[in-house]
Amino acid sequence: MLIIEYLSNGIRRSSIAVAAFLMVHAPTAFGDTSFMRSVGTSSVAPRVSIMGRGIATADGSTSDLTVGGSQPGSMINYSDSFLDAQFDSRLYSGIHGGMLLGLRFPDAGSGIGPVFYHQVNVFLESQHWGMRIGRTSLPNYLIAFPTLRDSDLIEYTQVPNAMINTAVSEYSQYGDVLKGSYYWLHSRLRLTGFASHQFETSSTGQLLDRYSFNSGGIQVNYELSPGNRYASWLRQLGAEVYYQDVRNLPNRQHVYSYVFGGVINLNRDPIDHWDLRFQAISNQGAGVHSVSTVQSQAQARSQAYVVSLRRVRSPYLVPRLQLALTIAYQRFDGVSASRYSIVPNITYRLGANTSLIAQYAYLRNHGGLQYSINGQGADLKSNSTVTVGLAYDFGTTSNDYFGNRTSLLNTEHGYLP
């Protein structure tokens, strides 16, 4: 009960916690006023990191409609291609600060324009703490799964945005975030508190001009650093409480979701490695007993489970071949509806930066989900999609005169997580 009472004011408390955190460290970071003067007058060039990924595939699908029989489809798909640029500098007392700008190509037919600015934020980091403010990924998941695109299983892998009635995946993945983190055990254990603004739409899916905080939460995550990821059988384990203040419902509802997940190294061989990934999301819902729309599905009580088995062959410690199988299942309480997906894929590195990729995705809806009127699975009994294509990714850094806790690659979805 104490936890629920605390989280009922999650946004306000998260904001206060982050503010208090900054006050504690303010003397170290900003005590010397010459620091602020140096921002505008320093002649030291920042470190510049550029990273991008182009992913282009030929997609062929067959849909078994609830009404109308079978329907084939095909397209050239370059969605989720992105380009990021990060500029950062070494500050005083071991702190470094910077900014991250990024754009990506959204799904065809999303209606949000040819490009979407998904990263526009400024950050500070030190050995034991970090903070970030601006547009970035919402902290609404714990585990990255080896799908070709981050939206391939978004209904199962991320806490759904209960304030939108549109299938635009970017509105569930990104938002305006203020978050602070503290690290223990050589950066293996991380406690993160955050307050955020998620996109909101009308009942017809039109984006609303609202920008105040409407979500927040707390994450506790244990994760081995990339250089030590084979040092233990337990590679990652985390838990999260996620809160949403749904203002476009009668009587204004508070929606809580609980996330638990981890990664287990099935062996500790870096040459021929096997791992198992799992995550569970329990969405407590807002008392809605319908799955007819994207929004009602997010506001209904549900449980989602994802498990992935992955093998990575890395001759000379360079990833060359990945084979992965991901299985996901979601059921809704209070309404007869469920769905599951099976997604095997393969990634083969052809050489420097370039990979051949292939994936098969099967979706099966049951009950009321077969009659939903919007979303990726609208009016569907089942869907099969075959994806074959190429991916090119790169990262380069100039003026690199200090280290990082993690790579810039960690800010984006990777099909080799």
LUMNUMI-550243 format. One line per field, with one value per residue: residue number from 1; x, y, z of N, C-alpha, C in turn. Coordinates in steps of 0.05 Angstrom, whole numbers, plus 5000, padded with zeros to 4 digits. Example, Ala and Ser with C-alpha at 12.3 -4.5 7.8 and 13.67 -1.06 7.14 Angstrom:
<pts>
i: 1/2
n_X: 5264/5257
n_Y: 4886/4955
n_Z: 5156/5142
ca_X: 5246/5273
ca_Y: 4910/4979
ca_Z: 5156/5143
c_X: 5264/5258
c_Y: 4934/5001
c_Z: 5156/5157
</pts>
This chain:
<pts>
i: 1/2/3/4/5/6/7/8/9/10/11/12/13/14/15/16/17/18/19/20/21/22/23/24/25/26/27/28/29/30/31/32/33/34/35/36/37/38/39/40/41/42/43/44/45/46/47/48/49/50/51/52/53/54/55/56/57/58/59/60/61/62/63/64/65/66/67/68/69/70/71/72/73/74/75/76/77/78/79/80/81/82/83/84/85/86/87/88/89/90/91/92/93/94/95/96/97/98/99/100/101/102/103/104/105/106/107/108/109/110/111/112/113/114/115/116/117/118/119/120/121/122/123/124/125/126/127/128/129/130/131/132/133/134/135/136/137/138/139/140/141/142/143/144/145/146/147/148/149/150/151/152/153/154/155/156/157/158/159/160/161/162/163/164/165/166/167/168/169/170/171/172/173/174/175/176/177/178/179/180/181/182/183/184/185/186/187/188/189/190/191/192/193/194/195/196/197/198/199/200/201/202/203/204/205/206/207/208/209/210/211/212/213/214/215/216/217/218/219/220/221/222/223/224/225/226/227/228/229/230/231/232/233/234/235/236/237/238/239/240/241/242/243/244/245/246/247/248/249/250/251/252/253/254/255/256/257/258/259/260/261/262/263/264/265/266/267/268/269/270/271/272/273/274/275/276/277/278/279/280/281/282/283/284/285/286/287/288/289/290/291/292/293/294/295/296/297/298/299/300/301/302/303/304/305/306/307/308/309/310/311/312/313/314/315/316/317/318/319/320/321/322/323/324/325/326/327/328/329/330/331/332/333/334/335/336/337/338/339/340/341/342/343/344/345/346/347/348/349/350/351/352/353/354/355/356/357/358/359/360/361/362/363/364/365/366/367/368/369/370/371/372/373/374/375/376/377/378/379/380/381/382/383/384/385/386/387/388/389/390/391/392/393/394/395/396/397/398/399/400/401/402/403/404/405/406/407/408/409/410/411/412/413/414/415/416/417
n_X: 5016/5040/5074/5038/5013/5055/5067/5021/5027/5066/5090/5099/5131/5175/5197/5212/5249/5289/5304/5323/5366/5400/5410/5443/5489/5502/5540/5588/5586/5574/5595/5639/5639/5666/5659/5608/5619/5657/5628/5610/5657/5698/5752/5760/5750/5690/5680/5659/5611/5585/5532/5497/5445/5424/5369/5340/5288/5254/5188/5140/5073/5018/4952/4901/4839/4787/4738/4729/4767/4831/4887/4939/5002/5055/5118/5170/5211/5239/5237/5254/5307/5362/5397/5445/5475/5523/5549/5598/5632/5689/5681/5687/5713/5710/5664/5623/5589/5538/5503/5451/5428/5380/5350/5299/5269/5201/5148/5118/5060/5047/5035/5062/5099/5159/5206/5225/5241/5273/5311/5329/5363/5397/5452/5484/5539/5573/5620/5588/5535/5481/5445/5391/5355/5301/5277/5274/5283/5229/5230/5203/5210/5253/5287/5323/5303/5320/5298/5288/5270/5253/5199/5174/5153/5125/5077/5081/5131/5138/5112/5047/5025/4975/4948/4941/4907/4923/4962/5015/5079/5121/5099/5091/5141/5176/5187/5183/5230/5253/5304/5341/5398/5432/5492/5519/5567/5610/5585/5548/5499/5441/5399/5343/5303/5247/5210/5161/5135/5087/5064/4999/4934/4872/4807/4802/4853/4884/4939/4948/4957/4989/5034/5051/5077/5059/5070/5112/5163/5202/5262/5301/5361/5405/5463/5514/5573/5589/5641/5647/5607/5604/5621/5591/5537/5489/5469/5437/5386/5325/5275/5214/5170/5118/5082/5022/4985/4925/4890/4850/4805/4741/4735/4789/4841/4890/4942/4979/5037/5076/5141/5185/5246/5301/5368/5400/5462/5471/5515/5585/5618/5652/5659/5622/5564/5507/5446/5391/5333/5283/5220/5168/5106/5060/5002/4961/4916/4858/4808/4779/4740/4749/4775/4774/4799/4865/4875/4839/4859/4907/4888/4861/4864/4921/4969/5034/5082/5149/5197/5263/5309/5376/5431/5498/5550/5618/5672/5741/5725/5690/5625/5590/5549/5481/5429/5363/5305/5243/5188/5124/5070/5005/4952/4886/4850/4784/4760/4748/4802/4864/4932/4987/5055/5106/5173/5225/5292/5350/5415/5469/5534/5564/5611/5652/5610/5564/5505/5468/5400/5344/5277/5221/5154/5100/5034/4979/4913/4862/4794/4764/4803/4805/4768/4782/4787/4829/4901/4960/4942/4890/4825/4841/4852/4899/4968/5022/5089/5144/5210/5265/5329/5379/5426/5461/5507/5541/5592/5627/5679/5707/5761/5768/5778/5766/5734/5674/5616/5579/5567/5548/5516/5481/5437/5401/5358/5384/5395/5431/5433
n_Y: 4976/5024/5031/5039/5085/5121/5121/5142/5195/5199/5229/5280/5266/5241/5284/5317/5284/5280/5334/5342/5307/5333/5379/5360/5347/5395/5432/5408/5404/5456/5493/5526/5587/5599/5557/5564/5609/5589/5559/5590/5612/5576/5547/5496/5442/5402/5331/5293/5249/5207/5167/5118/5080/5045/5011/4969/4934/4882/4867/4817/4797/4760/4764/4739/4757/4778/4789/4780/4745/4720/4764/4788/4824/4872/4908/4958/4971/5019/5038/5058/5068/5109/5169/5193/5245/5262/5309/5323/5343/5345/5363/5395/5362/5308/5303/5297/5329/5338/5338/5306/5293/5267/5234/5196/5150/5142/5092/5072/5106/5126/5179/5220/5250/5255/5248/5236/5268/5238/5240/5291/5319/5338/5323/5303/5269/5229/5188/5161/5178/5203/5246/5264/5304/5320/5303/5235/5162/5130/5105/5053/4998/4940/4902/4889/4860/4812/4830/4852/4904/4955/4961/4914/4878/4910/4913/4876/4883/4933/4980/4999/5061/5094/5138/5149/5140/5113/5077/5093/5078/5108/5144/5114/5099/5142/5204/5265/5271/5272/5249/5217/5180/5134/5099/5037/4987/4984/5007/4968/4962/4999/5052/5086/5143/5176/5227/5242/5266/5237/5227/5250/5237/5253/5220/5207/5201/5246/5287/5319/5385/5383/5386/5377/5341/5272/5221/5173/5140/5086/5050/4992/4963/4912/4901/4873/4904/4920/4900/4859/4822/4767/4748/4726/4681/4707/4760/4805/4836/4862/4908/4946/5000/5032/5090/5122/5180/5184/5228/5234/5205/5193/5219/5216/5174/5133/5095/5038/5000/4941/4917/4864/4833/4798/4775/4716/4684/4627/4599/4614/4627/4668/4661/4624/4637/4630/4657/4673/4711/4747/4776/4806/4840/4870/4902/4943/4970/5014/5003/4991/4950/4929/4916/4941/4984/5014/5047/5029/4978/4990/5011/4971/4917/4876/4823/4813/4772/4756/4717/4700/4663/4660/4654/4670/4673/4688/4694/4707/4743/4778/4794/4751/4718/4713/4677/4675/4665/4688/4690/4712/4730/4754/4768/4790/4814/4808/4811/4772/4759/4751/4744/4720/4718/4694/4698/4683/4698/4717/4742/4759/4778/4810/4836/4893/4934/4919/4879/4820/4808/4772/4754/4723/4734/4717/4728/4717/4729/4725/4720/4781/4814/4802/4834/4887/4957/4991/4997/4953/4900/4902/4879/4827/4757/4727/4738/4734/4751/4759/4780/4806/4832/4886/4914/4971/4996/5044/5077/5132/5170/5232/5271/5244/5244/5226/5174/5132/5109/5075/5056/5099/5070/5045/5077/5065/5017/4952/4900/4863/4855
n_Z: 5000/5014/4972/4929/4946/4945/4889/4867/4865/4827/4785/4806/4851/4826/4797/4839/4864/4825/4822/4874/4872/4836/4864/4904/4877/4853/4876/4861/4806/4788/4821/4813/4783/4737/4705/4679/4651/4616/4581/4539/4520/4513/4478/4466/4426/4418/4430/4376/4355/4307/4285/4249/4216/4161/4139/4094/4065/4030/4036/4042/4051/4079/4095/4137/4137/4182/4160/4093/4074/4049/4041/4002/4006/3992/3997/3993/4046/4086/4136/4203/4193/4212/4235/4279/4317/4363/4410/4456/4516/4561/4627/4691/4750/4735/4706/4647/4594/4544/4480/4443/4379/4336/4279/4247/4200/4195/4198/4136/4115/4165/4174/4200/4176/4132/4161/4230/4289/4336/4376/4416/4459/4521/4563/4625/4655/4703/4740/4777/4771/4729/4684/4641/4595/4553/4486/4477/4480/4512/4578/4580/4580/4591/4568/4508/4449/4397/4345/4276/4270/4318/4327/4314/4350/4385/4413/4452/4478/4501/4550/4536/4507/4538/4523/4470/4407/4360/4311/4305/4317/4337/4373/4418/4431/4440/4476/4516/4563/4631/4668/4720/4741/4784/4799/4822/4844/4807/4763/4749/4775/4771/4789/4769/4763/4735/4701/4652/4589/4550/4483/4465/4439/4405/4405/4353/4335/4326/4339/4401/4429/4480/4533/4585/4642/4643/4657/4691/4731/4762/4756/4769/4755/4740/4705/4665/4641/4572/4560/4597/4589/4586/4633/4674/4689/4696/4661/4656/4696/4716/4743/4742/4756/4724/4710/4688/4675/4655/4620/4583/4594/4624/4690/4698/4698/4733/4710/4723/4709/4712/4705/4690/4677/4643/4623/4608/4604/4569/4557/4566/4525/4482/4428/4405/4423/4466/4488/4532/4533/4569/4586/4623/4625/4665/4658/4692/4676/4662/4678/4632/4590/4537/4471/4423/4399/4390/4433/4473/4481/4505/4552/4577/4624/4623/4607/4584/4553/4535/4503/4483/4446/4429/4385/4374/4329/4331/4301/4314/4352/4329/4314/4269/4252/4269/4298/4315/4356/4373/4416/4432/4475/4492/4536/4553/4609/4633/4585/4527/4495/4462/4438/4399/4377/4333/4318/4280/4260/4220/4218/4179/4175/4123/4116/4131/4166/4138/4130/4115/4121/4146/4161/4190/4209/4248/4265/4308/4323/4374/4395/4415/4392/4338/4315/4321/4305/4290/4287/4282/4279/4262/4246/4235/4231/4227/4209/4164/4152/4110/4110/4076/4066/4067/4113/4135/4179/4218/4258/4281/4312/4328/4355/4404/4468/4519/4558/4553/4590/4565/4497/4442/4410/4444/4450/4412/4378/4367/4320/4333/4394
ca_X: 5000/5057/5085/5017/5009/5077/5066/4998/5038/5092/5103/5109/5153/5198/5208/5225/5273/5310/5313/5340/5391/5416/5419/5465/5513/5506/5565/5610/5584/5570/5604/5658/5624/5680/5648/5587/5631/5672/5610/5608/5682/5719/5762/5764/5730/5677/5682/5637/5605/5564/5524/5474/5438/5405/5358/5321/5279/5230/5169/5117/5056/4992/4934/4876/4821/4763/4717/4741/4786/4859/4896/4968/5013/5084/5128/5198/5209/5264/5231/5273/5334/5365/5423/5448/5500/5527/5571/5601/5658/5697/5676/5703/5708/5704/5637/5622/5563/5535/5476/5447/5408/5376/5326/5294/5247/5179/5135/5102/5032/5043/5024/5076/5119/5180/5226/5216/5263/5269/5331/5336/5367/5422/5457/5508/5546/5597/5625/5567/5508/5477/5419/5385/5330/5294/5264/5290/5267/5215/5240/5180/5217/5278/5303/5323/5300/5334/5281/5301/5261/5244/5170/5164/5137/5121/5053/5089/5157/5138/5087/5032/5016/4946/4937/4939/4889/4935/4982/5041/5096/5139/5085/5094/5169/5191/5173/5199/5238/5272/5311/5366/5407/5454/5505/5535/5580/5625/5565/5531/5473/5431/5373/5334/5277/5241/5184/5160/5110/5081/5046/4970/4918/4843/4795/4805/4881/4897/4958/4939/4978/4993/5062/5057/5084/5036/5079/5137/5168/5227/5274/5325/5371/5432/5472/5542/5583/5594/5666/5646/5581/5606/5635/5573/5513/5468/5478/5420/5362/5314/5247/5205/5143/5113/5057/5011/4963/4908/4872/4828/4784/4724/4744/4818/4850/4918/4948/5004/5048/5099/5158/5207/5260/5330/5383/5417/5481/5469/5543/5602/5637/5648/5661/5597/5549/5478/5433/5361/5322/5255/5208/5139/5094/5033/4989/4938/4893/4843/4780/4766/4736/4745/4800/4765/4818/4892/4874/4825/4877/4927/4874/4850/4883/4933/4995/5049/5106/5166/5221/5279/5333/5394/5458/5516/5577/5636/5700/5759/5710/5674/5599/5588/5523/5462/5404/5346/5276/5229/5160/5111/5042/4991/4924/4872/4832/4758/4749/4758/4820/4892/4947/5014/5072/5130/5190/5252/5307/5378/5432/5495/5552/5578/5637/5652/5586/5541/5494/5445/5381/5319/5259/5193/5138/5073/5016/4953/4894/4840/4772/4757/4824/4799/4748/4792/4783/4853/4925/4973/4928/4861/4808/4858/4854/4927/4985/5050/5106/5171/5227/5292/5341/5406/5429/5488/5509/5568/5596/5654/5683/5731/5770/5761/5798/5757/5719/5645/5606/5568/5569/5525/5498/5461/5413/5383/5353/5403/5387/5450/5433
ca_Y: 5000/5047/5036/5051/5113/5137/5123/5158/5222/5191/5250/5301/5256/5237/5310/5326/5267/5288/5360/5339/5294/5353/5398/5347/5348/5421/5445/5396/5409/5484/5511/5546/5602/5600/5536/5574/5627/5574/5548/5607/5622/5556/5542/5467/5430/5379/5306/5290/5221/5204/5140/5115/5054/5043/4984/4969/4907/4875/4854/4805/4789/4748/4769/4725/4777/4769/4791/4785/4724/4725/4788/4791/4851/4874/4936/4964/4983/5030/5050/5055/5078/5133/5182/5207/5260/5270/5327/5324/5354/5339/5386/5394/5341/5282/5304/5306/5337/5340/5338/5285/5299/5244/5232/5169/5149/5127/5072/5083/5110/5134/5205/5239/5264/5238/5242/5241/5275/5221/5247/5320/5320/5346/5304/5304/5243/5225/5160/5148/5188/5215/5257/5271/5319/5326/5282/5210/5138/5127/5082/5036/4970/4934/4883/4892/4834/4812/4833/4870/4932/4956/4961/4889/4865/4932/4908/4858/4889/4959/4988/5014/5088/5093/5164/5152/5122/5111/5056/5104/5066/5129/5157/5097/5094/5166/5225/5285/5256/5282/5226/5216/5153/5130/5073/5023/4962/4989/5014/4946/4966/5026/5061/5108/5155/5193/5239/5245/5272/5220/5239/5247/5242/5253/5194/5202/5197/5271/5294/5341/5404/5381/5382/5374/5313/5254/5194/5172/5113/5078/5026/4981/4946/4901/4894/4872/4922/4905/4886/4837/4811/4738/4742/4713/4670/4728/4783/4828/4831/4888/4911/4973/5009/5053/5104/5140/5196/5185/5251/5235/5186/5204/5217/5216/5148/5128/5068/5027/4976/4929/4904/4848/4819/4792/4761/4695/4671/4598/4591/4638/4625/4691/4653/4612/4644/4627/4671/4672/4737/4745/4800/4805/4866/4869/4928/4942/4981/5036/4994/4988/4922/4929/4916/4949/5004/5015/5060/5012/4956/5000/5018/4946/4902/4855/4813/4806/4756/4753/4700/4699/4646/4672/4644/4689/4664/4711/4687/4728/4761/4797/4780/4745/4705/4712/4662/4682/4658/4703/4682/4732/4724/4774/4763/4812/4806/4821/4809/4748/4767/4745/4743/4711/4722/4678/4713/4675/4714/4712/4764/4750/4800/4806/4850/4917/4950/4911/4854/4809/4803/4759/4750/4714/4742/4706/4739/4705/4742/4709/4734/4808/4827/4798/4854/4914/4975/5004/4983/4935/4875/4908/4862/4804/4732/4721/4751/4724/4770/4751/4804/4801/4858/4893/4935/4983/5012/5055/5096/5144/5191/5249/5286/5227/5247/5214/5150/5130/5086/5058/5066/5113/5049/5036/5094/5056/4988/4937/4873/4847/4868
ca_Z: 5000/5015/4945/4913/4955/4934/4860/4859/4859/4815/4769/4824/4867/4809/4791/4864/4869/4806/4830/4898/4863/4823/4885/4919/4861/4842/4883/4846/4777/4780/4842/4802/4763/4712/4688/4663/4631/4596/4561/4515/4511/4511/4451/4464/4408/4430/4417/4357/4348/4287/4282/4233/4206/4140/4137/4072/4061/4014/4054/4031/4073/4073/4118/4138/4148/4196/4139/4067/4065/4048/4026/4001/4005/3989/3997/4000/4072/4097/4162/4226/4187/4229/4236/4304/4321/4392/4415/4484/4525/4588/4645/4715/4770/4723/4693/4619/4585/4515/4468/4423/4359/4319/4263/4236/4181/4208/4182/4114/4121/4192/4173/4217/4160/4121/4182/4257/4306/4359/4397/4418/4488/4533/4585/4642/4665/4718/4745/4793/4766/4703/4680/4613/4592/4525/4471/4476/4483/4537/4594/4584/4575/4604/4552/4479/4436/4371/4321/4257/4276/4346/4328/4304/4372/4405/4430/4474/4490/4514/4562/4516/4513/4542/4516/4441/4392/4333/4310/4301/4338/4349/4395/4441/4437/4447/4490/4529/4588/4650/4684/4734/4747/4802/4793/4842/4836/4782/4742/4742/4787/4765/4798/4752/4767/4712/4695/4623/4574/4527/4463/4470/4415/4408/4399/4324/4329/4320/4360/4418/4438/4508/4537/4613/4651/4646/4664/4707/4742/4775/4746/4782/4734/4742/4678/4661/4621/4547/4560/4616/4586/4588/4658/4692/4677/4697/4645/4662/4711/4723/4750/4737/4760/4705/4717/4668/4684/4631/4624/4563/4603/4645/4717/4698/4709/4736/4700/4732/4696/4726/4685/4700/4655/4646/4602/4619/4587/4570/4559/4569/4503/4465/4400/4398/4447/4468/4511/4535/4541/4577/4598/4629/4631/4676/4655/4710/4661/4672/4681/4606/4583/4508/4456/4396/4388/4401/4460/4492/4487/4525/4577/4588/4640/4606/4613/4560/4559/4512/4508/4459/4446/4409/4382/4359/4322/4330/4296/4321/4370/4313/4307/4241/4247/4291/4294/4338/4356/4393/4419/4449/4481/4508/4542/4565/4630/4632/4558/4514/4474/4466/4413/4402/4354/4331/4300/4276/4241/4216/4210/4170/4169/4098/4118/4148/4169/4121/4138/4102/4142/4138/4184/4187/4232/4248/4286/4310/4342/4384/4409/4407/4376/4309/4306/4327/4282/4282/4296/4263/4276/4258/4228/4227/4245/4228/4188/4160/4138/4104/4105/4067/4058/4075/4133/4136/4203/4222/4279/4280/4332/4325/4379/4426/4489/4544/4554/4558/4605/4545/4470/4431/4399/4464/4449/4390/4376/4351/4314/4348/4420
c_X: 5017/5068/5063/5012/5031/5074/5041/5005/5065/5106/5115/5133/5178/5212/5224/5250/5296/5321/5331/5367/5410/5427/5443/5491/5519/5532/5589/5610/5585/5581/5623/5644/5639/5671/5627/5599/5645/5654/5610/5635/5703/5726/5767/5742/5717/5684/5656/5634/5581/5558/5499/5469/5418/5395/5336/5314/5257/5212/5146/5099/5030/4975/4909/4856/4797/4739/4731/4761/4815/4867/4926/4977/5043/5092/5158/5197/5237/5259/5251/5302/5338/5394/5424/5475/5501/5552/5574/5630/5663/5694/5695/5695/5699/5677/5641/5593/5562/5506/5475/5424/5405/5350/5324/5270/5225/5167/5119/5073/5026/5030/5038/5099/5141/5201/5214/5241/5259/5289/5337/5340/5394/5427/5483/5513/5572/5601/5601/5539/5506/5449/5416/5358/5326/5280/5283/5272/5254/5226/5217/5185/5244/5297/5300/5322/5310/5315/5295/5295/5250/5214/5158/5146/5130/5097/5060/5113/5158/5111/5072/5025/4986/4933/4936/4920/4898/4957/5010/5060/5113/5125/5085/5123/5184/5173/5193/5205/5257/5279/5338/5372/5430/5465/5521/5549/5593/5606/5547/5503/5464/5403/5366/5306/5272/5213/5183/5134/5108/5062/5017/4955/4888/4833/4798/4834/4896/4914/4948/4963/4979/5022/5070/5064/5058/5044/5105/5141/5196/5236/5298/5335/5400/5440/5502/5550/5589/5620/5666/5620/5581/5617/5618/5550/5490/5479/5463/5395/5351/5285/5240/5176/5138/5085/5048/4987/4945/4887/4849/4808/4766/4735/4774/4830/4881/4924/4976/5012/5073/5115/5180/5220/5289/5342/5401/5436/5480/5496/5560/5624/5632/5649/5634/5578/5519/5468/5403/5352/5292/5246/5178/5129/5066/5021/4963/4913/4879/4813/4765/4764/4729/4773/4794/4784/4845/4891/4861/4842/4898/4914/4861/4872/4894/4960/5009/5076/5122/5190/5236/5303/5350/5421/5474/5543/5595/5665/5718/5745/5695/5648/5596/5560/5506/5438/5387/5317/5263/5199/5147/5081/5030/4962/4912/4852/4806/4746/4762/4776/4848/4905/4974/5029/5097/5148/5218/5266/5336/5392/5460/5512/5568/5607/5634/5625/5561/5532/5471/5426/5356/5303/5232/5178/5110/5057/4989/4936/4872/4819/4768/4777/4819/4781/4757/4791/4807/4877/4936/4957/4898/4848/4824/4853/4884/4942/5012/5065/5134/5187/5255/5304/5370/5405/5458/5488/5538/5568/5624/5655/5709/5736/5762/5782/5789/5738/5689/5638/5594/5571/5544/5506/5476/5436/5393/5379/5374/5393/5408/5453/5455
c_Y: 5025/5053/5049/5080/5131/5142/5139/5187/5219/5213/5271/5291/5251/5263/5320/5311/5275/5315/5358/5326/5315/5373/5387/5350/5375/5434/5434/5404/5439/5503/5532/5561/5605/5578/5547/5594/5612/5562/5564/5615/5601/5551/5512/5455/5406/5353/5302/5260/5221/5174/5138/5086/5057/5015/4984/4940/4905/4858/4842/4793/4776/4751/4753/4743/4764/4768/4797/4765/4733/4749/4790/4820/4850/4903/4935/4980/4993/5044/5042/5060/5104/5144/5198/5222/5269/5287/5329/5333/5346/5365/5383/5370/5315/5281/5309/5311/5340/5341/5317/5293/5275/5245/5204/5170/5131/5107/5085/5084/5119/5162/5226/5253/5245/5231/5249/5246/5260/5226/5277/5324/5329/5329/5312/5276/5244/5195/5146/5158/5199/5227/5265/5284/5326/5302/5258/5186/5138/5103/5063/5006/4966/4919/4889/4864/4834/4810/4853/4899/4932/4956/4934/4875/4885/4927/4891/4868/4916/4965/5005/5042/5089/5119/5169/5132/5121/5089/5067/5095/5087/5142/5140/5094/5118/5187/5245/5275/5272/5258/5229/5188/5154/5102/5063/4999/4964/4992/4990/4949/4995/5030/5086/5117/5175/5204/5246/5255/5253/5234/5232/5253/5243/5224/5187/5199/5222/5279/5319/5359/5405/5373/5378/5345/5297/5225/5195/5144/5110/5052/5018/4960/4938/4891/4894/4892/4906/4889/4861/4821/4780/4730/4726/4701/4690/4753/4808/4819/4857/4887/4940/4976/5033/5064/5122/5154/5201/5206/5252/5213/5200/5198/5213/5192/5148/5099/5060/5003/4967/4912/4888/4833/4814/4779/4741/4685/4641/4585/4617/4638/4650/4685/4642/4615/4640/4643/4669/4698/4733/4771/4796/4832/4861/4897/4926/4954/5003/5028/4991/4959/4920/4928/4925/4969/5001/5026/5042/4988/4965/5005/4993/4932/4879/4846/4805/4793/4752/4737/4698/4681/4655/4658/4664/4676/4688/4702/4711/4750/4783/4783/4776/4734/4705/4696/4667/4673/4672/4695/4701/4724/4746/4765/4786/4801/4821/4821/4785/4756/4760/4745/4731/4716/4703/4691/4701/4694/4706/4737/4754/4774/4794/4818/4874/4932/4940/4883/4846/4800/4790/4752/4740/4721/4731/4718/4725/4719/4723/4728/4762/4822/4823/4819/4883/4931/4991/4990/4964/4909/4879/4889/4838/4780/4724/4736/4738/4744/4759/4776/4795/4827/4861/4915/4945/5001/5021/5073/5106/5167/5206/5265/5270/5228/5239/5191/5153/5107/5066/5071/5081/5094/5041/5054/5084/5026/4975/4909/4853/4859/4856
c_Z: 5000/4987/4927/4920/4945/4904/4851/4854/4845/4800/4787/4840/4850/4803/4816/4869/4850/4814/4854/4891/4852/4844/4900/4904/4849/4850/4867/4817/4771/4801/4832/4779/4737/4693/4669/4642/4609/4575/4536/4504/4506/4482/4446/4447/4421/4416/4400/4350/4329/4284/4265/4225/4184/4138/4116/4066/4041/4031/4038/4053/4062/4098/4115/4152/4162/4176/4113/4058/4066/4031/4026/4000/4002/3989/4001/4025/4082/4124/4183/4218/4202/4226/4262/4304/4351/4394/4445/4491/4554/4605/4669/4732/4758/4709/4663/4611/4555/4506/4447/4405/4341/4303/4252/4217/4192/4188/4159/4122/4149/4194/4190/4202/4150/4141/4209/4274/4333/4382/4395/4448/4496/4558/4601/4653/4682/4723/4759/4787/4738/4702/4651/4612/4563/4513/4469/4479/4511/4552/4601/4578/4589/4585/4523/4467/4407/4347/4302/4262/4304/4348/4320/4325/4393/4423/4454/4490/4505/4527/4542/4526/4514/4535/4486/4429/4363/4334/4305/4323/4352/4373/4420/4450/4448/4461/4501/4557/4605/4668/4697/4742/4767/4799/4817/4829/4809/4758/4734/4752/4783/4776/4782/4760/4745/4713/4666/4613/4551/4508/4471/4444/4423/4402/4370/4316/4323/4345/4375/4426/4468/4513/4567/4620/4654/4651/4679/4717/4754/4763/4765/4763/4740/4715/4676/4639/4596/4547/4578/4612/4588/4615/4678/4677/4676/4684/4652/4677/4721/4730/4748/4745/4742/4710/4694/4679/4659/4634/4604/4569/4623/4673/4720/4713/4712/4729/4709/4716/4711/4706/4699/4677/4660/4622/4616/4598/4590/4569/4561/4548/4485/4435/4390/4422/4444/4492/4509/4546/4548/4589/4601/4636/4641/4676/4671/4697/4676/4674/4655/4599/4553/4495/4427/4383/4401/4430/4480/4499/4507/4552/4590/4604/4623/4617/4587/4568/4533/4520/4482/4464/4423/4409/4365/4355/4317/4325/4301/4337/4355/4305/4277/4234/4272/4282/4319/4334/4379/4393/4439/4452/4498/4512/4557/4586/4627/4605/4544/4490/4482/4438/4419/4375/4356/4310/4300/4257/4240/4207/4203/4161/4144/4098/4135/4145/4154/4128/4120/4124/4131/4163/4174/4212/4228/4271/4285/4331/4349/4397/4397/4390/4346/4298/4313/4301/4274/4295/4276/4259/4272/4238/4218/4244/4249/4206/4188/4143/4135/4097/4098/4058/4067/4096/4132/4161/4206/4247/4278/4300/4326/4350/4404/4447/4517/4538/4560/4576/4585/4518/4461/4418/4418/4464/4428/4391/4358/4345/4324/4376/4438
</pts>
